[in-house]
Amino acid sequence: MIFILVSLCSIACRNPKPTEQVKINPISSAINNKLPDSNKIDTAYSPLTIKIDRKDSIRISRVYFNSKNHDYYHEAISLNGKQIYLDTTHYFIYKSKYNRVIKSNDKLLLFLENDGRPNFNYITAYSIAKDNKVMFIADCVYNDKNQGGGPVPFTDIDHDGVLEYGGFDLIEIPEHPDSIYYNPSEFYEIRNGTVKFDSLLAKKADIRKNGVYLSHFMNKDGNCCKLIKKPKQ
């Protein structure tokens, strides 16, 4: 049985291979995060708290490198006040309604929305084990009424009894009106304490969107994506 615990605050997959947490000293690590928009004062920021149950909670906060310049920071994930993970590559949206913890099969699955500009925002998934070891699972774009339409994240999209999230990202419009660039989808299902790519759902969605399914959609230069005939509406 799955319980969804939503934040207290008001995908094409980018890394399909899970990676365990890396212990990083925030002072000595390389500075590779920068706010999309310069904000020296950063007055809008406040840490995010997500309740797990009555006694446990996850806190998301920023680790800054310069008290006078808030353009540079990493994202710290803490459990009950103890930092368990330092994410050095993402920009979380703290007030997102899609930030949540899903408790399933004695595992905690953490989902956080990320700034994807100039493309759609995406959701990052992490697994937290009993020993507090954090594993990054995947980044995946999502669709809703504000991002391309389509089913909202964390619903039973294909009516198979489990929760899914995902969708299609933005793609370039070709000059020829009778053609489109193939737009591949990514969908993940949340089942038995895991987050796994849902190939069947993605295939069905691709056919509806593109009129055809391509397992190999990169062009001859290795870029996304192939130019195909525009499907009939």
Backbone hydrogen bonds in HBPLUS format (Angstrom, degrees):
<---DONOR---> <-ACCEPTOR-->    atom                        ^
c    i                          cat <-CA-CA->   ^        H-A-AA   ^      H-
h    n   atom  resd res      DA  || num        DHA   H-A  angle D-A-AA Bond
n    s   type  num  typ     dist DA aas  dist angle  dist       angle   num
A0103-LYS N   A0003-PHE O   3.37 MM 100  5.80 147.7  2.48 158.0 163.2     1
A0005-LEU N   A0101-VAL O   2.99 MM  96  5.38 159.1  2.04 167.2 173.0     2
A0101-VAL N   A0005-LEU O   3.12 MM  96  5.38 164.3  2.15 157.3 159.3     3
A0007-SER N   A0099-ASN O   3.19 MM  92  5.69 144.3  2.32 163.4 153.7     4
A0014-ARG N   A0139-ASP O   3.20 MM 125  5.26 136.8  2.39 122.6 133.5     5
A0019-THR N   A0136-PHE O   2.97 MM 117  5.31 150.5  2.05 143.9 153.4     6
A0136-PHE N   A0019-THR O   2.91 MM 117  5.31 144.6  2.04 170.0 159.4     7
A0021-GLN N   A0134-VAL O   2.91 MM 113  5.47 128.3  2.18 174.7 169.6     8
A0028-SER N   A0025-ASN O   3.09 MM   3  5.55 125.4  2.40 111.1 123.9     9
A0029-SER N   A0025-ASN O   2.95 MM   4  5.87 141.7  2.10 163.8 175.9    10
A0035-LEU N   A0071-ASP O   3.07 MM  36  5.28 147.5  2.18 135.7 145.8    11
A0048-LEU N   A0060-ILE O   2.93 MM  12  4.99 161.9  1.97 149.0 152.7    12
A0060-ILE N   A0048-LEU O   2.76 MM  12  4.99 160.7  1.80 147.7 154.5    13
A0050-ILE N   A0058-ILE O   2.79 MM   8  5.17 165.4  1.82 156.4 161.4    14
A0058-ILE N   A0050-ILE O   2.86 MM   8  5.17 166.6  1.88 151.3 154.0    15
A0052-ILE N   A0056-ASP O   2.94 MM   4  5.34 166.5  1.96 136.6 137.1    16
A0053-ASP N   A0056-ASP O   3.32 MM   3  5.39 163.2  2.35 135.3 136.6    17
A0080-ASN N   A0057-SER O   3.03 MM  23  5.62 165.7  2.05 165.7 169.4    18
A0059-ARG N   A0078-SER O   2.88 MM  19  5.10 161.4  1.91 143.9 149.7    19
A0078-SER N   A0059-ARG O   2.88 MM  19  5.10 163.5  1.90 154.0 158.7    20
A0061-SER N   A0076-ALA O   3.03 MM  15  5.26 161.7  2.06 147.5 153.5    21
A0076-ALA N   A0061-SER O   2.70 MM  15  5.26 169.2  1.71 166.3 167.9    22
A0063-VAL N   A0074-HIS O   2.81 MM  11  5.08 164.0  1.83 145.0 149.1    23
A0074-HIS N   A0063-VAL O   2.96 MM  11  5.08 148.4  2.06 133.6 142.3    24
A0069-ASN N   A0066-ASN O   3.10 MM   3  5.26 156.2  2.15 107.5 114.9    25
A0075-GLU N   A0087-ASP O   2.93 MM  12  5.04 169.6  1.94 160.3 157.9    26
A0087-ASP N   A0075-GLU O   2.73 MM  12  5.04 158.8  1.78 166.9 161.9    27
A0077-ILE N   A0085-TYR O   2.89 MM   8  5.13 172.3  1.90 151.8 153.3    28
A0084-ILE N   A0077-ILE O   2.84 MM   7  5.95 166.7  1.86 155.3 158.9    29
A0085-TYR N   A0077-ILE O   3.25 MM   8  5.13 138.9  2.43 149.4 148.5    30
A0079-LEU N   A0082-LYS O   2.85 MM   3  5.29 154.6  1.92 149.1 143.7    31
A0082-LYS N   A0079-LEU O   3.09 MM   3  5.29 168.5  2.11 113.9 116.6    32
A0115-ASP N   A0091-TYR O   3.00 MM  24  5.75 154.4  2.07 159.1 167.1    33
A0093-ILE N   A0113-GLU O   2.87 MM  20  5.57 155.8  1.93 143.8 144.9    34
A0096-SER N   A0093-ILE O   3.26 MM   3  5.66 161.1  2.30 119.6 119.7    35
A0100-ARG N   A0111-PHE O   3.00 MM  11  5.40 155.9  2.06 144.7 151.5    36
A0111-PHE N   A0100-ARG O   2.91 MM  11  5.40 166.7  1.93 169.0 170.2    37
A0102-ILE N   A0109-LEU O   2.85 MM   7  5.13 160.4  1.89 148.2 154.9    38
A0109-LEU N   A0102-ILE O   2.95 MM   7  5.13 154.6  2.02 140.9 149.0    39
A0104-SER N   A0107-LYS O   2.96 MM   3  5.37 159.2  2.00 153.4 158.7    40
A0107-LYS N   A0104-SER O   2.96 MM   3  5.37 151.0  2.05 113.3 122.6    41
A0108-LEU N   A0128-ILE O   3.34 MM  20  5.12 172.2  2.35 150.7 150.1    42
A0128-ILE N   A0108-LEU O   2.83 MM  20  5.12 162.7  1.86 158.4 160.7    43
A0110-LEU N   A0126-TYR O   2.87 MM  16  5.06 155.6  1.93 141.0 148.4    44
A0126-TYR N   A0110-LEU O   2.85 MM  16  5.06 149.8  1.94 148.9 156.7    45
A0112-LEU N   A0124-THR O   3.01 MM  12  5.29 156.5  2.07 145.8 153.4    46
A0124-THR N   A0112-LEU O   2.84 MM  12  5.29 169.0  1.85 153.2 154.0    47
A0114-ASN N   A0122-TYR O   2.69 MM   8  5.33 154.7  1.76 167.0 171.8    48
A0122-TYR N   A0114-ASN O   3.32 MM   8  5.33 150.6  2.41 130.4 138.6    49
A0119-ASN N   A0116-GLY O   2.86 MM   3  5.28 130.9  2.10 140.5 130.8    50
A0123-ILE N   A0140-CYS O   2.80 MM  17  5.35 171.0  1.81 144.7 143.5    51
A0140-CYS N   A0123-ILE O   2.94 MM  17  5.35 148.2  2.05 138.7 149.0    52
A0125-ALA N   A0138-ALA O   2.96 MM  13  5.54 161.2  2.00 161.1 167.3    53
A0137-ILE N   A0125-ALA O   2.83 MM  12  5.38 169.0  1.84 152.5 150.5    54
A0127-SER N   A0135-MET O   2.83 MM   8  5.09 157.0  1.89 144.1 151.7    55
A0135-MET N   A0127-SER O   2.83 MM   8  5.09 155.2  1.89 149.1 156.7    56
A0129-ALA N   A0133-LYS O   3.04 MM   4  5.38 168.6  2.05 151.0 152.0    57
A0132-ASN N   A0129-ALA O   2.95 MM   3  5.13 153.7  2.02 114.1 116.7    58
A0144-ASP N   A0147-GLN O   3.34 MM   3  5.12 145.5  2.46 107.8 117.6    59
A0147-GLN N   A0144-ASP O   3.14 MM   3  5.12 145.4  2.26 101.5 111.7    60
A0149-GLY N   A0144-ASP O   2.77 MM   5  4.75 125.6  2.07 167.2 152.9    61
A0154-PHE N   A0164-GLU O   2.84 MM  10  5.20 125.2  2.14 130.8 146.9    62
A0155-THR N   A0164-GLU O   3.35 MM   9  5.68 146.3  2.47 153.6 152.1    63
A0157-ILE N   A0155-THR O   2.94 MM   2  5.52 122.5  2.28 109.9  93.3    64
A0164-GLU N   A0155-THR O   2.84 MM   9  5.68 157.0  1.89 139.0 142.5    65
A0159-HIS N   A0156-ASP O   3.39 MM   3  5.20 161.7  2.42  99.3 104.4    66
A0190-ILE N   A0163-LEU O   2.84 MM  27  5.45 160.0  1.88 159.4 161.8    67
A0165-TYR N   A0188-TYR O   3.00 MM  23  5.57 144.6  2.12 150.0 159.7    68
A0188-TYR N   A0165-TYR O   2.85 MM  23  5.57 163.3  1.88 165.4 170.9    69
A0167-GLY N   A0186-GLU O   2.87 MM  19  5.60 148.7  1.97 152.1 156.9    70
A0186-GLU N   A0167-GLY O   3.09 MM  19  5.60 152.1  2.17 146.9 153.8    71
A0179-SER N   A0176-HIS O   3.23 MM   3  5.68 165.4  2.25 118.9 120.7    72
A0230-LYS N   A0178-ASP O   2.82 MM  52  5.30 171.8  1.83 136.8 134.0    73
A0180-ILE N   A0228-ILE O   2.89 MM  48  5.53 159.4  1.94 154.5 160.5    74
A0228-ILE N   A0180-ILE O   2.75 MM  48  5.53 172.0  1.76 174.0 174.2    75
A0182-TYR N   A0226-LYS O   2.79 MM  44  5.59 172.2  1.80 172.8 173.3    76
A0198-ASP N   A0187-PHE O   2.79 MM  11  5.42 175.9  1.79 141.0 142.3    77
A0189-GLU N   A0196-LYS O   2.85 MM   7  5.52 160.3  1.88 160.5 162.5    78
A0196-LYS N   A0189-GLU O   3.04 MM   7  5.52 160.0  2.08 157.9 159.9    79
A0191-ARG N   A0194-THR O   3.02 MM   3  5.42 143.2  2.16 140.8 150.5    80
A0194-THR N   A0191-ARG O   3.04 MM   3  5.42 148.6  2.14 112.0 121.6    81
A0202-ALA N   A0198-ASP O   3.06 MM   4  6.27 162.5  2.09 151.3 156.7    82
A0203-LYS N   A0199-SER O   2.93 MM   4  6.03 155.4  1.99 144.2 150.6    83
A0204-LYS N   A0200-LEU O   3.10 MM   4  6.33 164.4  2.13 150.0 153.4    84
A0205-ALA N   A0201-LEU O   2.97 MM   4  6.14 160.0  2.01 149.9 155.8    85
A0206-ASP N   A0202-ALA O   2.89 MM   4  6.03 155.4  1.95 148.1 154.7    86
A0207-ILE N   A0203-LYS O   3.11 MM   4  6.34 155.2  2.17 147.5 153.3    87
A0208-ARG N   A0204-LYS O   3.16 MM   4  6.44 158.8  2.21 146.6 151.9    88
A0209-LYS N   A0205-ALA O   2.98 MM   4  6.17 154.8  2.04 148.4 155.5    89
A0210-ASN N   A0206-ASP O   2.75 MM   4  5.67 170.6  1.76 154.5 157.9    90
A0211-GLY N   A0207-ILE O   2.80 MM   4  4.73 137.7  1.98 126.1 134.1    91
A0226-LYS N   A0217-PHE O   2.79 MM   9  5.55 142.4  1.93 154.6 160.2    92
A0219-ASN N   A0223-ASN O   2.75 MM   4  5.48 165.1  1.77 160.2 161.7    93
A0222-GLY N   A0219-ASN O   2.90 MM   3  5.30 163.5  1.93 116.9 121.5    94
